[in-house]
Amino acid sequence: MSIDFTVAIPTYNGENRLPQVLERLQNQIGVENISWEIIIVDNNSTDNTAKLIQKYQQNWQQAFPLKYIFEPKQGAAFARNKAVFEAQSELIGFLDDDNLPAPNWIISAYQFAKTHPQAGAYASQIHGCFEIPPPENLKAILFYLAITERGETPHQYHPRRQGFPPTAGLVVRKNAWKDNVPHQLFLVGRVGSSMLGSEDAESLFYIQKAGWEIWYNPAMELEHIIPAWRLEKVYLLSLMRGIGLARYYLRMLLLETWQKPFAFFAYLFNDTRKVILHFILHRQVLSTDIVAACEMERLISTLISPVYIWKLKMQKAMANFNNQIKTSQ
C-alpha cells in the first residue's frame, strides 16, 4: 500500500519529550482516508529513546506504522536527511521532539500539497508553549525560538526579505529535497556545545534555488514547548551567537559569484556601523537588559562571521585531506 504522508521526528535524548508528541499524533482527525506513517530518527541519543520506541512498537495498535531509525552522525541535518531517504511518502512533515501538532495538522498539511503543487516546502504556524510566562521585555526576540506567527493568510516566502522558516513543522516534497539538498550540508545543526544552527535555511535555499516555492500555511498549527532555561540569558546569548556566526555563509548563498566580493565589503561596512550604533544607544544597559545584550551578541557575531566561516571551512578541508591520506595508505 502506498503511503500518502510521513511524519518524521528527529530526536536527541527525547525520551521524556516524545510521549507527548506521539499522543498528539495518535489523536489526529480527518486522516481516515489517507495512509501515513511515523518515523523516529534517533540522532545518536545517550538516553533510553530506543527502548521507549521499542516499547511503543510492542503495544502499537494504530493503523499507521511507527518506525525507528538510528542516525549515528550527530547533527539535525544528518537526521533529517536520513528521514527523507527512509520515508515512504512523497510528503514528509518534520516535527521536533518538542513540537505538539494540532489535531488537524496532518490533514491540513496533506491538503495544502494538493492545492499548491509548486510548493517544495511549506511551514507551519508555530505558537510558543512556555513552561513559565516569558517576561514582557523578551517578546521582541521570541521569534528566534522558532515561533512563527505570520498571520492567518498563506503566503510565499521571499528569503532576501523574510529569510526562511524553521524546519520545525515544515513539510517538504521528497523529490524536491532528494534532488537538490546536498548529502553533506556545510551547516549541520547544533552539536554539543556549538549553537551554530541555520541548517534548515541552507536546506531550503537549495530547494528554492531549484525552482520550488517555499510557503507559509497557517492552517498547520503546532505548539513549541519552551522550557524555562531557554529564556535565560546564557542560553539566549548562545543562540544569538550561533545565528550571527552563520549569517555570512547564508548571505553568500543568495548571491551570484560576481556579487560576492562587492557584497563582502558592503556587509562589512554596514555590520560595523550597526555594532557601533547599537553600542552607542545601549551601552549603559548592556549588562542589565537581556534584549539589548542579545542584539549586541548577534550583531558582533554577524560582524565576525566571515572570519569564523573561513576558519571552519579550513578546518573541514584539512579534515577531509587527512581522511583522504589515511584512506590511500
C-alpha positions as CSV (number, residue, x, y, z in Angstrom):
1,M,0.0,0.0,0.0
2,S,1.3,3.4,-0.9
3,I,1.9,6.0,1.8
4,D,0.4,9.4,1.5
5,F,2.2,11.2,4.3
6,T,5.2,10.7,6.5
7,V,5.7,12.3,9.9
8,A,9.5,12.4,10.6
9,I,10.7,13.2,14.1
10,P,14.4,13.7,14.6
11,T,15.3,13.4,18.2
12,Y,18.3,13.6,20.5
13,N,17.7,12.3,24.0
14,G,14.0,12.8,23.6
15,E,12.9,10.0,25.9
16,N,10.9,12.4,28.1
17,R,9.5,14.6,25.3
18,L,8.5,12.1,22.6
19,P,5.4,10.6,24.5
20,Q,3.6,13.9,24.3
21,V,4.3,14.2,20.5
22,L,3.2,10.6,19.9
23,E,0.0,11.2,21.9
24,R,-0.9,14.1,19.7
25,L,-0.2,12.1,16.5
26,Q,-2.4,9.3,17.7
27,N,-5.3,11.7,18.1
28,Q,-5.1,13.3,14.6
29,I,-8.5,13.9,13.0
30,G,-9.6,13.8,9.3
31,V,-7.0,11.2,8.3
32,E,-9.3,8.2,7.9
33,N,-8.9,8.3,4.1
34,I,-5.1,8.7,3.9
35,S,-2.3,6.3,4.7
36,W,0.5,7.7,6.8
37,E,3.5,6.7,8.9
38,I,5.7,8.0,11.7
39,I,9.5,7.7,11.6
40,I,11.5,8.4,14.7
41,V,15.1,9.3,13.8
42,D,17.3,8.7,16.8
43,N,20.3,11.1,16.3
44,N,22.8,9.1,18.5
45,S,20.9,9.6,21.8
46,T,22.5,8.6,25.0
47,D,19.3,8.1,27.0
48,N,16.6,5.4,26.6
49,T,15.0,6.8,23.5
50,A,15.5,3.5,21.6
51,K,13.9,1.5,24.5
52,L,11.0,3.9,24.7
53,I,10.1,3.5,21.0
54,Q,10.6,-0.3,21.2
55,K,8.1,-0.4,24.0
56,Y,5.6,1.7,21.9
57,Q,6.1,-0.6,19.0
58,Q,5.4,-3.7,21.0
59,N,2.0,-2.3,22.1
60,W,1.2,-0.4,18.9
61,Q,-2.3,-0.9,17.7
62,Q,-2.7,2.0,15.3
63,A,-3.4,1.6,11.6
64,F,-0.3,3.7,10.7
65,P,3.2,2.3,11.4
66,L,5.7,3.6,13.9
67,K,9.2,3.1,12.7
68,Y,12.6,3.6,14.4
69,I,15.8,4.6,12.6
70,F,19.2,5.3,14.1
71,E,21.5,8.0,12.7
72,P,24.9,8.0,14.3
73,K,26.2,11.2,12.7
74,Q,25.4,14.0,15.2
75,G,23.5,17.0,13.8
76,A,20.0,17.8,12.8
77,A,20.9,18.0,9.1
78,F,22.1,14.3,9.2
79,A,18.9,13.2,11.0
80,R,16.6,15.0,8.6
81,N,18.4,13.7,5.5
82,K,18.1,10.2,6.9
83,A,14.4,10.7,7.4
84,V,13.9,11.9,3.8
85,F,15.6,8.8,2.3
86,E,13.8,6.4,4.6
87,A,10.3,8.0,4.1
88,Q,7.8,6.0,2.0
89,S,5.8,9.1,1.1
90,E,6.4,11.9,-1.3
91,L,5.3,14.3,1.5
92,I,7.4,14.5,4.7
93,G,6.3,16.5,7.7
94,F,9.1,17.3,10.1
95,L,8.3,17.6,13.8
96,D,10.9,18.3,16.5
97,D,10.5,16.2,19.7
98,D,9.2,19.3,21.5
99,N,6.5,20.1,18.9
100,L,2.9,19.4,19.7
101,P,0.8,19.3,16.5
102,A,-2.8,20.4,16.4
103,P,-5.4,17.6,15.9
104,N,-5.8,18.6,12.2
105,W,-2.1,19.2,11.5
106,I,-1.6,16.2,9.2
107,I,-4.7,16.6,7.1
108,S,-4.0,20.4,6.7
109,A,-0.5,19.6,5.5
110,Y,-1.8,16.9,3.1
111,Q,-4.5,19.2,1.6
112,F,-2.1,22.1,1.2
113,A,0.2,20.0,-1.0
114,K,-2.7,19.2,-3.3
115,T,-3.7,22.9,-3.8
116,H,-0.1,24.1,-4.1
117,P,1.8,21.8,-6.4
118,Q,4.7,24.2,-6.8
119,A,5.4,24.3,-3.1
120,G,8.5,22.3,-2.5
121,A,8.3,23.1,1.2
122,Y,5.8,24.8,3.4
123,A,5.9,25.9,7.1
124,S,3.5,25.7,10.0
125,Q,2.2,28.4,12.2
126,I,4.1,27.8,15.5
127,H,2.9,29.1,18.9
128,G,5.1,29.1,22.0
129,C,4.1,26.8,24.8
130,F,6.1,28.3,27.7
131,E,6.9,26.5,30.9
132,I,6.8,29.9,32.6
133,P,5.3,33.1,31.1
134,P,8.1,35.0,29.2
135,P,8.9,38.4,30.6
136,E,7.4,41.3,28.7
137,N,10.8,42.6,27.6
138,L,11.7,39.3,25.9
139,K,8.8,39.4,23.5
140,A,10.8,41.3,20.9
141,I,13.1,38.4,20.4
142,L,10.9,35.3,21.0
143,F,10.6,34.6,17.3
144,Y,14.2,33.5,17.4
145,L,12.9,30.5,19.4
146,A,11.2,29.0,16.3
147,I,7.9,30.8,16.9
148,T,6.3,31.6,13.6
149,E,3.1,33.6,13.8
150,R,2.8,35.3,10.4
151,G,-1.0,35.8,10.3
152,E,-3.9,33.7,9.0
153,T,-3.2,34.0,5.3
154,P,-1.0,31.6,3.4
155,H,1.9,33.3,1.6
156,Q,5.1,32.6,-0.2
157,Y,8.5,33.2,1.4
158,H,11.0,35.5,-0.3
159,P,14.3,34.9,1.5
160,R,16.0,38.1,0.6
161,R,13.3,40.0,2.5
162,Q,12.0,37.4,5.0
163,G,14.6,34.7,5.4
164,F,13.5,31.1,5.6
165,P,11.1,29.4,8.1
166,P,12.4,26.9,10.7
167,T,12.3,23.2,9.9
168,A,10.1,22.5,12.9
169,G,6.6,21.9,11.5
170,L,7.9,22.0,7.9
171,V,6.6,19.8,5.2
172,V,8.8,19.0,2.2
173,R,8.3,17.1,-1.0
174,K,10.7,14.2,-1.1
175,N,11.9,14.7,-4.6
176,A,12.5,18.4,-4.0
177,W,14.8,17.5,-1.1
178,K,16.5,14.4,-2.6
179,D,17.2,16.1,-6.0
180,N,18.6,19.3,-4.6
181,V,19.8,19.2,-1.0
182,P,23.4,18.0,-0.7
183,H,24.0,14.9,1.4
184,Q,26.6,16.9,3.3
185,L,25.5,20.4,4.2
186,F,28.0,22.9,5.4
187,L,25.7,23.8,8.4
188,V,24.8,20.6,10.1
189,G,22.9,21.9,13.2
190,R,23.8,22.4,16.8
191,V,26.1,19.8,18.0
192,G,27.5,19.5,21.6
193,S,28.2,23.0,22.9
194,S,28.0,24.6,19.5
195,M,24.9,26.7,18.8
196,L,25.8,27.2,15.1
197,G,22.4,26.3,13.5
198,S,20.7,27.6,10.4
199,E,21.0,24.2,8.7
200,D,17.2,24.5,7.9
201,A,17.8,27.7,6.0
202,E,20.6,26.1,4.0
203,S,18.4,23.2,3.0
204,L,15.6,25.4,1.9
205,F,17.9,27.6,-0.1
206,Y,18.8,24.6,-2.3
207,I,15.1,23.7,-2.7
208,Q,14.1,27.2,-3.7
209,K,17.1,27.6,-6.0
210,A,15.9,24.6,-8.0
211,G,12.7,26.5,-8.7
212,W,10.4,25.2,-6.0
213,E,8.3,27.7,-3.9
214,I,8.5,28.0,-0.1
215,W,5.2,28.7,1.6
216,Y,3.7,29.5,5.0
217,N,0.5,27.6,5.8
218,P,-1.2,28.9,8.9
219,A,-3.8,26.1,8.9
220,M,-0.9,23.8,10.1
221,E,-0.6,24.8,13.7
222,L,1.6,23.4,16.4
223,E,2.9,24.3,19.8
224,H,6.6,24.6,20.5
225,I,7.4,23.6,24.1
226,I,9.8,26.1,25.6
227,P,11.3,25.2,29.0
228,A,12.3,28.0,31.4
229,W,16.0,27.6,30.8
230,R,15.5,28.7,27.2
231,L,14.5,32.1,28.5
232,E,17.7,32.5,30.5
233,K,20.4,35.0,29.4
234,V,23.1,32.4,28.9
235,Y,21.0,30.3,26.5
236,L,19.7,33.3,24.6
237,L,23.2,34.8,24.1
238,S,24.4,31.4,22.9
239,L,21.5,31.2,20.5
240,M,22.2,34.7,19.1
241,R,25.8,33.9,18.7
242,G,25.0,30.9,16.6
243,I,22.6,32.9,14.4
244,G,25.1,35.6,13.9
245,L,28.0,33.3,13.1
246,A,26.1,31.5,10.3
247,R,24.9,34.8,8.8
248,Y,27.8,35.3,6.3
249,Y,27.5,31.8,4.9
250,L,23.8,32.2,4.3
251,R,24.2,35.7,2.8
252,M,26.8,34.4,0.3
253,L,24.5,31.6,-0.8
254,L,21.9,34.1,-2.0
255,L,24.4,35.9,-4.2
256,E,25.9,35.4,-7.6
257,T,29.6,34.7,-7.7
258,W,30.4,38.1,-9.2
259,Q,28.4,39.9,-6.5
260,K,30.2,38.3,-3.5
261,P,33.4,40.5,-3.4
262,F,31.3,43.7,-3.6
263,A,28.8,42.4,-1.0
264,F,31.6,41.4,1.4
265,F,32.8,45.0,1.8
266,A,29.3,46.4,1.8
267,Y,28.2,44.0,4.6
268,L,31.4,44.6,6.5
269,F,30.8,48.4,6.5
270,N,27.1,48.0,7.4
271,D,27.7,45.4,10.1
272,T,30.4,47.6,11.7
273,R,28.1,50.6,11.6
274,K,25.3,48.6,13.3
275,V,27.6,47.4,16.1
276,I,28.8,50.9,16.8
277,L,25.4,52.4,16.7
278,H,23.9,49.7,19.0
279,F,26.7,50.2,21.4
280,I,26.2,54.0,21.5
281,L,22.5,53.7,22.0
282,H,22.5,50.8,24.6
283,R,26.0,50.9,26.2
284,Q,24.6,51.8,29.6
285,V,22.1,48.9,29.8
286,L,24.1,46.1,28.0
287,S,24.8,44.4,31.3
288,T,21.2,44.6,32.6
289,D,19.0,44.5,29.5
290,I,18.8,40.9,28.1
291,V,17.3,42.1,24.7
292,A,20.0,44.7,24.2
293,A,22.7,42.2,25.2
294,C,21.3,39.6,22.8
295,E,21.1,42.0,19.9
296,M,24.7,43.1,20.6
297,E,25.8,39.4,20.6
298,R,24.0,38.8,17.3
299,L,25.5,41.9,15.7
300,I,29.1,41.2,16.8
301,S,28.8,37.6,15.7
302,T,27.5,38.7,12.4
303,L,30.4,41.0,12.0
304,I,33.0,38.3,12.7
305,S,31.0,35.7,10.8
306,P,33.3,35.9,7.6
307,V,36.4,35.0,9.7
308,Y,34.6,32.3,11.6
309,I,33.2,30.7,8.4
310,W,36.6,30.9,6.8
311,K,38.3,29.1,9.7
312,L,35.5,26.5,9.7
313,K,36.0,25.8,6.0
314,M,39.7,25.5,6.5
315,Q,39.2,23.0,9.4
316,K,36.8,20.9,7.3
317,A,39.2,21.0,4.3
318,M,42.1,19.8,6.5
319,A,39.9,17.1,8.0
320,N,38.9,15.8,4.5
321,F,42.6,16.0,3.4
322,N,43.7,13.9,6.3
323,N,40.9,11.4,5.7
324,Q,42.0,11.0,2.1
325,I,45.6,10.4,3.2
326,K,44.5,7.8,5.7
327,T,42.3,6.1,3.1
328,S,45.1,6.0,0.5
329,Q,47.6,4.4,2.9
